[in-house]
Amino acid sequence: MTHPHPDHPPAPPPASASTTSGSFVPLQQKLFAVLWIATVVGNTGSFVRDVASAWLMTDLSPSPTAVALVQAAASAPAFLLAIPAGVLSDILDRRKFLIAIQVLLACVSISLMTLSAMGMQTVGSLVALTFLGGIGAALMGPTWQAIVPELVAKRDLKSAVALNSLGINIARAIGPALGGIVLAGLGASVTYGVDVISYAFVIAALLWWPRPKAEQDDLSERFAGAFRAGLRYARSSRELHVVLLRAFLFFALASSVWALLPLVARQLLGGGAGFYGVLLGAVGVGAIGGAFLLPKLRARLSSDGLLLMSALVSAAVMAFLAMSPPQWAAVLALLLLGQSWITALTTLNGVAQAILPNWVRGRALAVYLTVFNGAMTFGSLSWGFTAKAMGVPNTLLIGAVGLVVMGLIAHRIKLPEGEADLVPSNHWPEPLTANPVDKDRGPVMIQIRYHVAKDNHAPFLKALARLSAARRRDGAYTWGIVQDTASEDHFMEWFQVESWAEHLRQHKRVTHSDADVQSEVAQYHQGSEPPVVQHFLSVNHPAQGHA
């Protein structure tokens, strides 16, 4: 799923002692179950709509370029709007935002239904409405994913992520088939009508969701500032960097089988369009089976082990397909590919969810989705050019070898555990001010003075280096540590934040995990009084101009 944001999300209902493990535990929580079913219905409707649009375009124009435009119009917004969508999911009420997007998508399908029923659909209108639908899907993606931690206990988060992947594959298995049946029997307008009904179901579920209203906050972020804060977090979070790197390497190499699967079906396996559909269906069925196996696999393997296993199994399937096996054997191989694919998706997405604090979850997940889509696009184009030059079998073998080698190398770059306590600690006191400060005023410099014995200089600086990462993630755009020339035991840590309001937000973003690091730094400070903290404002107030 994908999802909303207050600074203090409601705690999910606790699971009983008997229900603390297993793929389907989240479905025992009514809230998650209702919204999960709603997303399955909504995604099924989207696949039904996509079948109608793709087929309708072949009626409107025989040009391959026109047919390709439909897919391009649907996917382009995911590249253009993923990060802005993540910003919106973090600064708006996620439930209301999702409802608004569902209404937009319903209006798109109503327009498609009406134009088709009246015989007024054109290539231009179909592409334009498909692009508008793609915008809605791009805006919805990070938000649906961001609400998952609000719906389940943290211990059930990975199972919830796996269920979301399972739901997409269920919709992928049902939607195209249902769309083809309705389209053949009742026409495009009725097919679009099925999609409209699915949005009504999702909207009803979101309206039912008893999500507490976020408290009024005069520190609410604006779009531009929230965008910069999200990019600063993504730039400063080493844990997120590891997830993004591992995701890019896996999906860029594994994308070869997806990019070449139509050619595999036709050229290597001697099948037609129907057999290609069977292969895709096998992937979906394999993914569903993989969701059932994941709890047992997690009990035996770490996240790194699961990702390595996915790489090895995917590579084996790619090499097997390169040998032009019998069609029945290829179908069985695609079942394994579906299992490995959902394992990789769930593992990486689950780790990403677990390492992100709520205030920036939508933005950081948008960065993850951008990397995922970029890896799939870059990989697909690269493998297409390679296949043109070297042939499909050789390209699949190259991809398989690359996936094995890179999987073994990347296995040494361990994924984060995701066990840190990311709940806001709220332990920073309100900063002292002689007079009220305009919240837009800035930049702000914060200085913290420490007195550290010489024998503790090295461990103090090492701990402070870890703290610097937290400062930057939470809002600092620059950070430093200086030593007093007159007294080598005196140090001053300093960092700058772009505005007074952003520094006050920083107070709310500090997590319990960050607080533990700060306590470690503070233990090296000598004296009965805590380290002295001072705040300095730029004298170049925006209203005064610049000297």
Summary of the structure (lengths in Angstrom):
residues: 547
radius of gyration: 26.0
end to end distance: 50.8
largest distance: 87.2
contacts: 1883
relative contact order: 0.11
helix: 71%
strand: 6%
